[in-house]
Amino acid sequence: MSDSPAARLQQLFDGHRLTPTQRRIAHCMVRRAADVPFLSSVELAELAGVSQPSVTRFAVALGFDGYPALRRHLREVAPAEPRAADAEYNEYQQAVEAEIENLRHLAGVLADPRPVERAGRLLAASRPLPVLGLRAAASQAYGFSYFAAKVHPDVRLLDEGGTMLAERIDAAARAGASTLLCFALPRHPREVLDALEHARAAGLTVVTVADSAFAPVAKASDLLLPAAVGTGLAFDTACAPMLLGRVLLEAMADGLPDAQARLEEFDARAAASGLFVE
């Protein structure tokens, strides 16, 4: 497990049953892990979009006497001072630095490969394999499906919502699917949560790549793999979720005995047809 501030915060929250408001606070704290030990309860409340009393109740729910006690604890386990380097960067560089930190956090999470390896086995065994991603997460689902189809015999991309979505999930289940992979990024559409609940009711195991272990989709997922998004620009950046998707591809391919043969066959066809410019 990473020794980063975000990883230590995640460990602090693990094992606690948090309300939706408390999960929102926890999510905000993980995103701003290096700054949180120096924020007042009012400042944290503003960042998380909740009331100041909610922050106090959150600290009590974690076992502290109040927010000051929680902040003292965070100062003991976090860097001694806020990151001064941010002041040296312009806003674009700060966004890049934030993504680098997200990737470092992901590397720490992957120090325990068992969740990803379990996910890879589940994905490899599902025939067909439905892959869901709507709105902001549609590109993540598409990218995964594009590469997965080169090694998996039946990948079904679900990147459009609407009344047909539940029917397509049902069709995959009837065809023999055992697992659904979901990419879920903020802002989380209600339709995604409804689709995951529908998939579980249909008997599918739900594996979800989300921006946080406290994301709204967590309660509808059997296995959630977190990868933080960057929030420093007008639109979120999702380098870590994309990379985690590629890691999942690797883990899935390890569970498919003919994956290498399929890749070699594709390369041979591509070379014969001049598909790529060398």
Secondary structure, DSSP 8 states (H G I E B T S, - for coil): ---SHHHHHHHHHTT----HHHHHHHHHHHHTTTTGGG--HHHHHHHHTS-HHHHHHHHHHTT-SSHHHHHHHHHHHS-SS--GGGGGS-HHHHHHHHHHHHHHHHHHHTTS-HHHHHHHHHHHH-SSEEEE--GGGHHHHHHHHHHHTTTSS-EEEE---STHHHHHHHHHHHTT--EEEEEE-SS--HHHHHHHHHHHHTT-EEEEEES-TTSGGGGG-SEEEE---B-SSSS-B-HHHHHHHHHHHHHHHHT-TTHHHHHHHHHHHHHHHT-S--
